Amino acid sequence: MPAFTWKKIITNDDDSEYKNSNTSINNGNWSGTDLSITNGGTGKSSVGDARSKSGLDVNQSGHLGYNTRIKILPIDFMQDSDSTTYNYAMTSAHNGGSGRIMNSTLEAIGSWNIPLGFKATHTKIYTSSNTNFSVYENSISSSSASWKGNGMAGSTGGTESNHTDITASTTNYMSVRLDLVSASYYVYGGYITIARV
């Protein structure tokens, strides 16, 4: 524990007082038991323990408050460039609950940012019928797309893609190419599993 310097102060009535010469307490001059949450601390001594303490997060809150997943919504997809006439659209009959391609020549592609300090480890997509999808790592500075794995979308989530981890950087993001083979296939959504690095 750092030594504190105490100075003797002589007052006008000749009474002696002792005063700590340190004007503040910071990381350089603090030692003692872990400061409780109610007193402004974390109740733990290490970063890892502090993060897991009652769900306390002292670093980042993941994606929109979720520390384990990024939600995939049907509106997150758009059609590829295989057709200039048809598109990917939200389905009015489902009131926002699904999206679909308007022609079987199209694929649907979506992109997501991974929170800094996290990695994407798995991807699952729900569709009305089984259909393949692929996961890629992309860069904001080029058209590069590095394949990371495949999966099968389906009404019960199909086969989750346990793809190669995509660790967030200041320039990367991930994308999913959904190979819909029919305009009658509906996209419901899904999730990307994330974990701290």
C-alpha positions as CSV (number, residue, x, y, z in Angstrom):
1,M,0.0,0.0,0.0
2,P,1.4,3.4,-0.9
3,A,2.6,5.5,2.0
4,F,0.5,8.5,2.9
5,T,2.3,11.6,4.1
6,W,0.8,13.2,7.2
7,K,1.7,16.8,8.0
8,K,1.4,18.4,11.5
9,I,-0.5,21.7,11.3
10,I,-0.2,24.2,14.0
11,T,-3.3,26.3,14.5
12,N,-3.7,29.8,16.1
13,D,-4.7,28.3,19.4
14,D,-1.7,26.1,19.4
15,D,-3.7,22.9,19.0
16,S,-2.1,20.4,16.7
17,E,-3.9,18.8,13.7
18,Y,-2.7,16.2,11.3
19,K,-3.6,16.4,7.6
20,N,-3.0,13.9,4.8
21,S,-1.0,15.7,2.1
22,N,-2.7,13.6,-0.7
23,T,-5.5,15.7,-2.2
24,S,-7.1,12.8,-4.1
25,I,-7.2,9.0,-4.2
26,N,-6.7,7.3,-7.5
27,N,-5.3,4.1,-9.0
28,G,-1.8,5.1,-8.0
29,N,-2.5,5.5,-4.3
30,W,-5.3,3.1,-3.6
31,S,-5.2,-0.2,-1.9
32,G,-7.7,-2.1,0.2
33,T,-10.8,-4.3,-0.1
34,D,-12.8,-4.3,-3.3
35,L,-15.2,-1.3,-3.4
36,S,-18.8,-2.4,-3.4
37,I,-21.3,-1.6,-6.2
38,T,-23.3,0.5,-3.8
39,N,-20.2,2.7,-3.1
40,G,-19.4,3.1,-6.8
41,G,-17.2,0.1,-7.3
42,T,-17.6,-3.3,-8.9
43,G,-17.1,-5.6,-5.8
44,K,-14.4,-7.5,-7.7
45,S,-10.7,-7.2,-8.2
46,S,-10.3,-8.3,-11.9
47,V,-12.0,-7.1,-15.1
48,G,-13.3,-10.6,-15.9
49,D,-14.9,-11.0,-12.4
50,A,-16.3,-7.5,-12.6
51,R,-18.0,-8.2,-15.9
52,S,-19.6,-11.3,-14.7
53,K,-20.7,-9.9,-11.3
54,S,-24.5,-9.9,-11.4
55,G,-24.4,-9.3,-15.1
56,L,-22.4,-6.1,-14.6
57,D,-20.6,-5.0,-17.7
58,V,-17.7,-2.5,-17.2
59,N,-16.5,-2.5,-20.8
60,Q,-19.2,-2.8,-23.4
61,S,-22.8,-3.7,-23.7
62,G,-22.5,-5.8,-26.8
63,H,-25.1,-5.1,-29.5
64,L,-28.1,-3.0,-28.4
65,G,-27.7,-4.3,-24.9
66,Y,-27.3,-8.0,-25.9
67,N,-24.0,-9.6,-24.9
68,T,-24.5,-12.9,-26.6
69,R,-26.3,-12.2,-29.9
70,I,-27.1,-9.9,-32.7
71,K,-30.7,-10.3,-33.9
72,I,-31.3,-10.8,-37.6
73,L,-34.5,-9.2,-38.8
74,P,-36.2,-9.9,-42.1
75,I,-35.8,-6.3,-43.1
76,D,-32.0,-6.6,-42.7
77,F,-31.7,-8.3,-46.1
78,M,-31.8,-6.9,-49.6
79,Q,-31.7,-8.5,-53.0
80,D,-28.5,-9.1,-55.0
81,S,-27.9,-7.6,-58.4
82,D,-29.0,-10.6,-60.5
83,S,-32.1,-8.8,-61.6
84,T,-32.8,-5.1,-62.2
85,T,-36.5,-5.6,-62.2
86,Y,-37.3,-7.7,-59.1
87,N,-36.4,-7.0,-55.5
88,Y,-36.6,-8.3,-52.0
89,A,-39.6,-7.0,-50.1
90,M,-41.3,-7.2,-46.7
91,T,-44.5,-9.3,-46.9
92,S,-47.6,-7.3,-46.3
93,A,-49.6,-10.4,-45.5
94,H,-47.4,-11.0,-42.5
95,N,-47.4,-7.4,-41.2
96,G,-43.6,-7.1,-41.0
97,G,-43.1,-10.7,-39.9
98,S,-41.3,-11.8,-43.0
99,G,-39.5,-10.8,-46.2
100,R,-39.1,-12.6,-49.5
101,I,-37.5,-12.3,-52.9
102,M,-39.8,-11.4,-55.8
103,N,-38.1,-13.7,-58.3
104,S,-36.3,-17.0,-57.9
105,T,-33.2,-15.6,-59.7
106,L,-32.4,-13.5,-56.7
107,E,-30.4,-14.2,-53.5
108,A,-30.8,-12.1,-50.3
109,I,-27.8,-10.6,-48.7
110,G,-27.5,-8.9,-45.3
111,S,-24.6,-7.2,-43.4
112,W,-24.0,-6.7,-39.7
113,N,-21.4,-4.9,-37.6
114,I,-19.8,-6.9,-34.8
115,P,-19.3,-4.9,-31.6
116,L,-15.7,-4.0,-30.9
117,G,-14.3,-6.4,-28.3
118,F,-16.5,-9.3,-29.5
119,K,-16.4,-12.0,-32.1
120,A,-19.1,-13.7,-34.1
121,T,-19.1,-17.5,-33.7
122,H,-22.4,-18.9,-35.0
123,T,-25.2,-17.8,-37.2
124,K,-28.8,-19.2,-37.4
125,I,-31.5,-18.1,-39.8
126,Y,-35.3,-19.0,-39.8
127,T,-37.1,-19.4,-43.1
128,S,-40.3,-21.0,-44.2
129,S,-38.4,-23.8,-46.2
130,N,-34.9,-25.2,-46.0
131,T,-32.4,-23.2,-48.0
132,N,-28.6,-22.8,-47.9
133,F,-26.7,-19.7,-46.6
134,S,-23.1,-18.7,-46.4
135,V,-21.2,-16.4,-44.0
136,Y,-18.5,-13.9,-45.0
137,E,-16.1,-11.5,-43.5
138,N,-16.0,-8.2,-45.3
139,S,-14.1,-4.9,-45.3
140,I,-15.3,-1.3,-45.4
141,S,-12.3,-0.4,-47.5
142,S,-12.7,-2.9,-50.4
143,S,-15.1,-5.4,-52.0
144,S,-13.3,-8.3,-50.4
145,A,-15.4,-11.1,-49.0
146,S,-13.7,-14.0,-47.1
147,W,-15.9,-17.1,-46.8
148,K,-16.2,-18.3,-43.2
149,G,-18.8,-21.1,-43.3
150,N,-22.1,-22.4,-44.5
151,G,-25.4,-23.2,-42.8
152,M,-28.9,-24.4,-43.6
153,A,-31.9,-22.0,-42.9
154,G,-35.2,-23.6,-42.1
155,S,-38.5,-23.3,-40.2
156,T,-36.9,-24.5,-37.0
157,G,-33.7,-22.7,-37.6
158,G,-32.3,-25.4,-39.8
159,T,-28.6,-26.1,-39.3
160,E,-26.7,-23.4,-37.4
161,S,-23.5,-22.3,-39.0
162,N,-20.6,-22.9,-36.7
163,H,-18.4,-20.7,-38.9
164,T,-14.9,-19.5,-38.4
165,D,-14.9,-16.8,-35.8
166,I,-15.0,-13.2,-37.1
167,T,-13.4,-10.9,-34.6
168,A,-14.4,-7.3,-34.7
169,S,-11.9,-4.7,-36.0
170,T,-12.2,-1.1,-37.0
171,T,-12.7,-2.0,-40.6
172,N,-14.5,-5.4,-40.8
173,Y,-18.1,-6.5,-40.7
174,M,-19.9,-9.8,-41.6
175,S,-22.4,-10.6,-44.2
176,V,-24.8,-13.5,-45.0
177,R,-25.8,-14.7,-48.4
178,L,-29.1,-16.5,-48.3
179,D,-29.7,-18.7,-51.4
180,L,-33.5,-18.5,-51.7
181,V,-34.6,-20.8,-54.6
182,S,-38.2,-19.7,-54.7
183,A,-40.2,-16.5,-54.4
184,S,-42.5,-18.4,-52.1
185,Y,-39.8,-18.8,-49.4
186,Y,-40.2,-16.4,-46.5
187,V,-37.4,-15.1,-44.4
188,Y,-38.4,-14.7,-40.7
189,G,-35.1,-13.7,-39.1
190,G,-32.4,-15.2,-37.0
191,Y,-29.4,-14.4,-34.8
192,I,-25.6,-14.2,-34.8
193,T,-24.0,-15.5,-31.6
194,I,-21.3,-13.2,-30.3
195,A,-18.8,-13.7,-27.5
196,R,-16.1,-11.5,-25.8
197,V,-12.6,-11.8,-27.0
